[in-house]
Amino acid sequence: MRQCLSFIAILLVSFLLPGCSALIHRQAPAQETAKPDPVLPFPNPVTGVTELTSEVVFNTLAGEIALQRGQFDRAYKHQMQAAISARDAVAAERATRIAMLLKRDDQALAAVTHWVALAPNALDGRQLAELLHFRAGQDDLALTQMEAILAISEGRGEDGFITAVLVLSKEQQHDRVMRLVHRFTGQHADDPRAGYAVALLSLIWKDYSGAERDINEVLARWPRWSKGSILLSRIRKAQGDNDGALKILRSVVEQDRNDLEANVALAKLLVETGDFEAGYDQFRRVDRLAPGEPDTSYALGVLALQLEKFREAKEYFRQLYDSGNRVDDAAYYLGRIDEQLEHPDSAIHWYGQVKKGDYLLDSRVRIARVMADQGRVQEARHWVQNLRIQMEEHSVQLYLLEVSILKDHGSAEDVLALYERALEDHPDNDDILYARGLYAAEIGRMDMLEQDLRRVIAHNPTNADALNALGYTYADRSVRFDEARRLISQALSLKPESPAILDSMGWLQYRLGNYQQALEYLRRAYELMPDAEIAAHLGEVLWVTGDKTGAQKIWHQILGKEPDNRHVRETMERLEK
């Protein structure tokens, strides 16, 4: 669970981005107020027609029907005619988007020109107009649209510099884009956000030296502008300088301990760099600055769980659930906590409260596993069988779940019968064949293992896992070494950094008597993943080559975490006799 949560703790940063961008504008938990209506910088022209002529009706209906039928050329033609004859901004927008879908920039430009004329405050229309004028080589007109985007965005209370500049971030002519961007931002040289947008564009393009130069120019004029320093820390982080990035953010926070954006950025960076304890403490500071923010509570809950602060984690997730925020995520993690604390009935209750979202399937799977762990095997199987009906798109995964339950609580004959039923419903499914092949190895059915894995490889010759599994089996049983070498080498060429495949190659070299090569592969595998089976293999080769101290050190690293690990225990008992 801890390894899984480490991954989750890192990922949670991405979930925080939308929420944090909202909360950084709130320096106190003041009472919520209605967002003011945007200030429209351009007068809206009179649109529409006073009389519905037959031409207007025909083009409107014909355009809709053609669009529904996927007849995009016809749809574009009628939508454009409706836009012109009816002065209809909606029709002009649809014509623009159809042309963009068809990758016809000239038609899109004609349509978007009507769109922004009829709806001059339409931000997305202005953005497409900027892009299309740029692609047409009309930089002056693109610049006009950038100024319009700035005015519209500012009227909405948003940063118009970023909105205007990033429209061009995916264009390939970087030099030309940057010339236009500098023309635009040069007209607003007294606004630090202009230079910030330029630096952000360079960062997106991974021009780190350019990004750092641009933001340092901004900071030279506005040295206490924390937003600029935060971007500088992002640039340092992108170059792998985590220490430098952290130093910048800590300095900003020391200057103003109430700077919410800087505190959030520091908390996120601490989590990204793996310092979960410090990240947790920093998110608690964020929570004090802006109490009750759902995304902050979520981050604190996940980090508390990662740090095995179960009571605190439960409080944060219960707070989320009771407030009606992220209720499905909160229920899932409340279930995880109770499962970890061996409160099975409560865990099942909370998993059952997950109604939608990313954790829906996993919560249902975990209900089955908790039932099985309680000895309620038939109930767990019936639960999974009903899930296969309700969640048909996950049928294969749910068959494999039922198999895993049966493997722990049933006979080999029952397990093989269930695999057969799964293959009847999903003939030649690679996941089922691969799983059955591995199970066949466990029960000594080498004929079935070879047959199933070769079927998988026949379907997909680049399935590295199947190639590796078959090659490892030959190597482990000291048969068909040439075939084992060919299969494992092919797998390694597909996944050169796979610990499992490196382990297989090391084990093959050991079986061949190439001890030095074996050690090189096995050490690399163990560095990448200090797994028990790899440790057993590496320890055995060390033992056989005379380094018994090194072998015991490796084995005891695993036994310190898993005292009853079968792979290591069996290897030690065999070699120490």
N, C-alpha and C positions, 0 to 999 in steps of 0.2 A: 504493500500500500504506500509506503514511504517513497519508493522510487517513482510510482505513478504520480503521487502528489507533487514531487519535485517538478515534474513535467508540467503539471497543471499550474503550479505556482508561477512558472515562467510564462505560460500562456496567458495567465489572467491579465497581464499588462495590456495585451491587445484589447481585452474586453473593457478596459478602463478608459480607453481613448475618447469615446463619445461622451461618457459621463464627465470625465475630468475637464473636457473643453467647455462644458456648461458650468461646472461649479467654480472654475477659476475666476469667473467674473463676479462671484459673490463673496465678498470679504467678510460677511457676517450672516448668521442665520436669520436674516430679517424676514418679516412676513412676506409671502409671495405676492407679487403684484402682477397685474396683467401686462403683457408685453405691448408697448405702444405700437400703434399702426405705423407701417413704414412710410417714410416721406418719399413720394414719387417725384423724381427730378424732371421727368418729361411729361408734358401734357398729353393725355390720351386723345387721339383723333376720334372723330365720329366714325363709327364702323357699322356694318350691317346695311341692309337695304330696306327701303320703306315699302317696297312691293315685291312679293315673292313671284318672280316670273317663272315661266316653265323652264327656262334655261338654268336658273339657279336651282330649282328643285331637282331637275334631271342630273346636273353635275354633282350635287350633294349626295343624292341617293346612289348614283352610279359609282361615285368614288368610294362610298361605304361598302357597297356590294363587292366591288373589285378587290378592296382591301381584305374583306373577309374571305374571299376565294383565293387570296395569294397572288392575284394578278397585279403585280406591283407597277408595271409600266402603265397600264390602264388607270390604276388608282392614282398615280402621280398626275397624269394628264387631267383627270376630272377634278382632283383636289386643287390643282393650280387654277383651273378655270373657275371653280367655285370661289377661290380666294380672291381672284381679280373681279369677277362679276358681282359677288356678294360682299366684297370687302370684309372677308371672314378670316380673322387671325387664326382661328382653330384649323381651318382648312389649309392655310399657309404653313402652319406648324407641321401638320400631317404630311404635306407635300415635301417639306424639308427633310423630315425623318425618313420618309420612303426613299428619297434620293440618297441620303446618307447610308441607308441599308444596302442600296444597290451600288454604293461606292461611286456615285456620279457627282463629283464635286461641282461641275458647272450647273447642273440642274438644281442641286442643293443651294448653291449661291443665289440663283434666280429666285427660288422659293423663300429663302431666309430674308432676302431683301424686302419682299412683301411682308413677311412676318414682323420684322422689327419696325417697319413703317406703320403697320396696323396695331402693334402692341409694343411701343417703344420702351416700356419698363419691364419687358420679359427678359429676365436675366439669362435664362438658358438660350433664348434666341440670340441675344447679344454675344454670348460665348461662341455659339456656332458661327455667327457672322464673322467674328474675329478670326476664328480658325480657317474659314473658307476664303476670306480675303487674303490671309497669309499664304495659303496654298496656291492662290491665283496670282501671287506676286504683287498684290496690291497692299503694300506695307502701310501706306498713308491711311487707307481706309481701315486696315486692321487696327492702327493706332487710334483712330476715331472710336472704334468699338471698345477698345481698352479703356478709354476715358469714360465712355458711357457705362461700362461695367463698374468702374470705380464709383461713379456717382450713384448708381442704383444700389450697389452693395453698402455704401456709406449710409444711404437712406434707410437701409434695413438694420443698421448697427453692426455690419459685418466688415471684415477686412477686405476691401476691394482690390488691394494690390495683389494679394495671394490669388484671389479669384481670377483676376485678369491674366496674371503671369502664368499660372499653372495650366491654363488652356493649351499652351503650346509645349508642355513638358514632354509629350510623346512624339513630337516632330523630330525628324532625323537631322535636319539642317541646323545643328546646334549653333554654329557661328552666326547664321542669319537670324535665328531666334534671339540670340543674346544681343545682337545689334538693335533689334526692335525693342526688346525689353529695356535696354539702356536708354533708348529714346523716350520711352514711356516713363521710366522711373526718374530720369534726369529732369523731367518737368516737375518733379515733386521732391527735390533734393533735400528739402527741410523737414521731411517726414521720415523718421527712422524705419517705418514699415516698408518703405520703398526698397531700401537696401536689403532689408530682411528678406523680401520676396526674391530678390536676385540671388542671395546666398542659398535660400531654400531650393531654388531651381538647380543651382550647381550641385547641391547635396543629392537631389533626386537623380541627377546625371552621374553621380559618383565622382564628380570633379572636386575632390576634397580640398585640394590646395586652393582652388578658385573659391570654393564656399567659405573657407577660413579667411581668405583675403577679404572677401566681400563683407562678412559679418564683423571682422576686425575694424574695417573702415567705419562701419556704423558705430561700433563700441568706442572708437576713438573720439567720436563727437558726443555720444550719449553713454558714457561709461557705466552709469547706474541703471541702465534700461535692462531689467532682468530678462525680458523676453529674448533679447539678443544674446545674453550669456547662456541662456538655456539652449538656444540653437547651437552655439559654439560647443557646448557639451555634447550635443547630439553628433556634431561633426567629428569630435575627438573619439566618441564611442564608435562611430562608423569606421574609423581607422584602427580600431582595436586598442585605443588608449583609454581603457576603463578608469585607470587611476586619475588620469588628467581630467576626464569627464566628471568624475566624482568630486575632484578638488574644486572645479569651477562651480558646481551646484552647491557644495557646502559653503563656499565663499558667499554666494548669493543669499543663501538662507541665513548666514551669520549677519549679513548687512541688514536684512529685514526678515525677522522670524515669522512675520505675519504674511509674507508673500506666498499666497496659496499656490499659484502656478509653479513656483520654484520648489516648494515643499512636495507637491505631487510629483514633479519631475525627478526629484531626488529619491523619493520612495520607489518609483518605478524602476529607476536605474539600479538601485540596491538589489531589488528582486531579480532584475535581468542578469546581474553579475553573480547571483547565487548567494548573496548575503541575506538570507531570509530573516534572521533574527533582527538585524538592523533595519531591514525593509519593513518588518512588522512594527517596530518602534516608530519608524518614520510615518507609516500610515496611521498610527494612533495619533501622532501630532496633527496630521491632516484632518482626522476625525474631530479633533478638538477645535480646529479652525473653522470647519464647516460640518457641524454635527448632523448625523442622520442621513448623510448622502448614501444612497443604495450601493453605488459602485465601491465606495470606500468600505462599507460594511462587508461587502462580498469579498474584497481583497483581504480584509482582516480575518474573515472567517477561513478562507483557504490557507492563508499563511499560518494561522493558529493551528489548523489541522496538520499542516506540514511539520510544524514544530511540536506536535503532539500536546498542544495546550487544548485538550478536548473540552474542558468546561468553557473556556473563552470562545472557542469555535462555535460551540452549541449556542451560546448567548448571541453571537453575531448573526448566525443563520436563523435563529428563532426570531430575532428582531426584524430581519428581512421578511421572513414569512408572515409575521403578524402585521407588518406594515403594508402588505400587499405588493411588495416589490420583489421581482425575480423569485416568485414563489416556487416555481418548478426547480430552479437551481438550488434554492434554500432547502426544499424538501429532500432533494437528492443527497445533499451533503449531510443533512440531519440523519438520513438513513445510513450513510457511510460511517458517521460517528458511532451510531448505535451498533452497527455491525462490528466495528472495531472494538467496541467496549463489551461485545458479546451480550447485547440486549436484542435477541433475534425478533421478538414480537414487535418491539418498537421500531426496529429497522424495517420490517415488512410494512408496518403502518406508513412510515414516511416515504418509502419507495412507492407505495400505492398512491401517494398524494401528487406524484409527478404526472401531469396530464399532457404535457407537450414539451417541445424543445429538444435540445441536443442530448439530454440525458434520459429521454423516454425509454428507448430500447434498453439501455444499460440498467435502468432501474427495474425493468421487468425481468431482465436476466438475473439480476441480483436477488430478486424475490425467490426465484427458483433455486438458486444456490443456497440461500439461507434455509429454505425449507428442507433441501437435501441434507444440509449439515445438521439439521435437527432430527434427522432420521425419517422425515416425512417424504420418502422417496416417491411413492406412487402419486401423492398429491403434487409434488414438484413436476413429475412427468406429465400429469394431466394439465398442469398450468402451462407448461411449454407447448404441449400439443394444441391447446386453445390459442396460445399466442401465434402459432403458425397459421392459424385460420385468420386471426385478427390482423396480423402483420405479415401478409403473404410475401411482401418484397424482401423480408429477412428470413425466409424459410430455410435456406441453406445454413445460415448461422445458427438458427434455432434447432435444426437437426443436430448440428455439432454440439450444441449445448446439452441436448438430451443425451447424446452419446457420452459426453464427459461425466454426466451424473450417473449413467448406467455403468461406466467403467469402474467407478468407485463403489458401486452397490449392487452389481449384477455379475452374471457369468460372461465368459468370452463368447459363448454361443448367442446370448442375448444381444451383446454389443454388435456382433457381426450381422445378426438379423436386422438390427436397426440401421446399420450402414446399407444393407441391401434395400430396405424400404426407402431410405433417403435417395439412393441411386435410381430407384424406380420412378420417384417423383422428379429427380433432376439427373437424367441420364448423362454420363460422361462429364459430370461436373468436376472440375479440377480440384477444388477445395476439398470435396468429399473424398475423392480418390487419394489425394495426398494424405489426408488425415487417416484414412483406412490403411494406407501403406505403412505409415509410421506405427499404427497400432499393430499391424501384422508383424512388424519387427519385434514388438514387445512380447508377443505370444509365440514367437518362433516360426511364424508362417512366412518363410522367406519367398516361397513361390508367389504368394499374394502380394507381398511387398514389391517384388520385382515387377510383377504384372501391372500393378496400379501405378507405380512411379513411371514406368515406361509409357503407359497410356497418357499420363500427364505430359511427359516430355514430347510425345508424338503430337499432342495438341498444341503445345507451346515449347518449342526447342530452346527458348531463352528463359525458361523457368529455372532460375538459379537455385532456388530452394530444393526443387525436385532433383536436379542434377547433383547437388551436394549430398542430399539424403541417400541417394542410390550409391554414389561414389564412396561415401563414408561407410555404408553398410559393407561394401566389398572390402574396404580397407580394414575395418574392425574385425572381420571374419577371416582376414588374411587369404582372400581368394581374389582372383582376377585383378591383380595389381595394375596391369596396364590399363584396363578399363576404368578402374578407380581413379588412376592418375588423369586420364582423359576427361572424365566427368567432373572431377573436382577442379581441374585446371580451367575448364570451360566455365564453371560456376564462378571461380575466382576472377576470371576476366570480366564477368558481368557485374560482380559485386566485390571489388578488390579490398574494400575496408570492412567486409562482413566478418565479425568475430567467429561466427559459427563455421564459415567456410575456411577461414584461416586455421581454425582448430582442426578441421577435417584434413587439411593439407599437412599440418604438423603431425597428426596421428598417422597418416599414410607414411610420411617420411620415417617415423618411429618404427612402424611395422616393417619398413624396408631396411632398417638398420642405419639410416642416415641421421644419426642422433643430433649432430650440430644443426643441420637444416631443420630438424623437428623442433629444437629449442627456439630457433629464430621465429618460426611461425607461431608456436604456442605462446611465447612471451608476448608477441604482438597481439595475439587474440586476447590474452589475459589483460593486457594494458587497456584494450578497447572495452572489454566487458569482463570484470572479475567474477565470472560465473563458476558455479560449483563443478560442472562437468569439465570445463576447460582447466580448472585448478587440479582436478583429479588427473587429467592427462599430463599437464605440465609437471606436476609433482612426480608422476611415475617416471618420466624421462629424466628428471633431475636425479631421482633415486638410483635409476639404472646406470647413470653416468657417474655415480659416486658422490653427488652433492646431496646427501641425505638431510643435512641441516636445512638447505634451501627448500627441499621437498616438504619437510615438516612445517617450515614457516608458511609456505603457501597453503598447505592443508589447514593449518590452525587459523589462518585468516578467515577461511570459510566456516570452520567449526565454531569460531567465536560468534558468528551470526546465526548459523544453522547447526546446532550441536548434533543433530541426528541425520545430517545429510547423507543419503544413501550412496551417492557417487563417491564421495570422499572416504566414507567409512569402509566401503567394500574394497577400495584401492589400498588403503592403509593396511587392512587386515590381510589382504593377499600378499603384499610385499613384505610385511613385517614378520611373517611366519618363519 
